[in-house]
Each structure stands twice: as structure tokens, then as C-alpha cells.
Amino acid sequence: MRPVLLPVVFLALAAIAAAQSRPAPDALARALQQRYQGVRDFSADFVHSYRGGVLRTQTTERGRVVIKKPGLMRWVYTAPERKEFVSDGRKVYAYIPEDRQVIVNDVPADDQATTPALFLAGRGDIARDFTAAYPPAAPSGGVTLRLTPRRQEPEYEYLDVTVDPATLQIRVLTTRDRQGGDSTLTFANLQENRGISDKEFVFRIPRGVDVITNDRTSN
């Protein structure tokens, strides 16, 4: 064997060994679902990046998220532009201060909401709603599971979930949309089961903004 081929062979053997040590994708999906059934609430800092799509855009935003099951969420974007998205379990509020308007919609029924949103808010089931596989390439430092929805979704093709191999805590969440773009949420400083109050998810409409609800505008 030529010496120059040795590194290639060792890398191939390492890849085979790593693949053999991983659980079956379906087993990992079930373990992930079971773990998150015990998470009542969590908060984290996040970086939200988007790359690709029809317009070949690339953006990066930062903020903090707080979620309490079932169905309560508050996403606060702090840079480069302040934005806020809040679900109180009945209504979803989208507020961009620069636009001076709040868009209010009803929370979708379980069979109408997108599956990633259902999972994060505790209203979905990974094993039931997805087929699981390992992607051909994945970020380092974790285990990535590719989740393809069992029913066709209009907004996305699949979801890649990267978790800590020891704790199964979610580190990265990437959604591939129908235009070929990747929307990636990277979480840090994640805390679970802190006993977050429902008051965290009360949205108070600021004065002087337009309120858009069911195609109607008021202020």
C-alpha cells in the first residue's frame, strides 16, 4: 500500500466506526421525542441565519427565545433590527417597531400549523410526524438527524436537528424551504424547566401602532 493512501484509509475506517456506533435514526428520533416530553419550558439565546433561496440572500439576526408548553412562545430579535413574535396560546402577535404595526392572527389548529412549530411548542410528535435519517453532511460537535415530514408541507422540505450527543439538547435547527433556502437557528445558554410564568407571554399592544387583524386595520 502506498504511504500516501494511508490517511485516506484511516479516515474511511473512522467514518465506518462512527456510523456503526450511532443508533438507528428512528431510535434516535424516539429518544429525542421522549426527552422533550419532559421539558416543560426553556429559554435560550439564538442566532438566526438565512442563506440561499430564489433571491440568493444571506442574513444573520440575534435574539432570545422563551417557550412554555403547550403553545406559548416569545421570540425577541435584538439585532440588527428589533422584532417580536409572541404566541399566548390563542393569538400570535408579530411586532416590528420600525413599521409601527402589530399583526394579529389566531394560533393555527394542530392539523394546520407547521410541524417544526408544533414540536418546539410541545404539540407535535417526531416519530409520528417525520421520517428520520442521517444527512450526508452535518455540522461538527453534535449528532444531526434529518426529519422529513410524512405529509407534504407547503413551507419546507425537511428539518435538520443537531443535538448534543450526551444530553440530546438541541443545538442547531435548520429548515430547508421550497425555494432551496436554509433557515438556521443556533441556540446557546439554553435553560430548561425554570418554571417560567405565563405572564412572560402576555403581549401588550403599544400605543400609536396600527393593528392588523383578519385583513382589518385599526389604531
KAJO-V490031 format. One record per pair of residues at least 4 apart in sequence whose ideal C-beta (glycine too) atoms are under 6 Angstrom apart, sorted by the first residue. I is the first residue (numbers start at 0). J is the second residue. D is the distance in whole Angstrom. If there is no record, write none. Layout:
BEGIN
I:J:D, I:J:D
END
This chain:
BEGIN
0:4:6, 4:8:6, 22:26:4, 22:27:5, 24:131:4, 24:132:5, 24:133:6, 25:131:5, 27:144:6, 28:125:5, 28:126:5, 28:131:4, 29:126:5, 31:125:6, 31:167:6, 32:125:4, 32:126:5, 34:167:5, 38:191:5, 39:68:6, 39:192:5, 40:67:4, 40:195:4, 41:66:6, 41:191:5, 42:65:5, 42:190:5, 43:64:6, 43:186:4, 43:188:6, 43:189:4, 44:63:5, 44:187:5, 44:188:5, 45:62:6, 45:64:6, 45:184:5, 45:186:5, 46:61:5, 46:185:5, 47:60:5, 47:184:5, 48:59:5, 48:183:5, 49:58:5, 49:182:5, 50:57:5, 50:181:5, 51:179:5, 51:180:4, 51:181:6, 52:178:4, 52:180:3, 53:178:5, 60:76:5, 61:77:6, 61:78:5, 62:75:5, 62:76:4, 62:77:5, 63:75:5, 64:74:5, 65:73:5, 65:199:5, 66:72:5, 67:71:4, 67:195:5, 68:121:3, 69:121:5, 69:122:5, 70:88:5, 70:120:5, 71:88:6, 71:200:4, 72:86:4, 72:120:6, 73:85:5, 73:200:6, 74:84:4, 75:83:5, 76:82:4, 81:96:6, 82:95:5, 83:94:5, 84:93:5, 85:92:5, 85:202:4, 86:91:5, 86:106:6, 87:200:5, 89:106:6, 90:103:6, 91:104:5, 91:106:6, 92:101:6, 92:103:6, 92:202:4, 93:102:4, 94:101:5, 99:208:5, 100:208:6, 100:209:4, 101:204:5, 101:208:5, 101:210:5, 102:211:5, 103:212:4, 107:111:4, 107:112:4, 109:122:6, 112:116:5, 112:117:5, 113:154:6, 114:123:5, 114:128:5, 114:148:5, 115:158:5, 117:122:4, 117:123:3, 118:123:4, 123:128:5, 124:128:6, 125:129:6, 129:146:4, 129:148:6, 130:147:5, 131:144:6, 131:146:6, 132:145:5, 134:143:6, 134:145:4, 137:143:3, 138:161:6, 141:161:4, 141:162:6, 141:163:6, 141:170:5, 142:162:6, 142:164:5, 143:159:6, 143:161:4, 144:160:5, 145:157:6, 145:159:5, 146:158:5, 147:157:5, 148:152:5, 155:174:5, 155:176:5, 156:175:5, 157:175:5, 158:174:5, 159:173:4, 160:172:6, 161:170:5, 161:171:4, 162:167:5, 162:169:6, 163:168:5, 171:185:5, 172:184:4, 173:181:6, 173:183:4, 174:182:5, 175:181:6, 176:180:5, 195:199:5, 209:216:5, 209:218:5, 210:217:5, 211:216:5
END
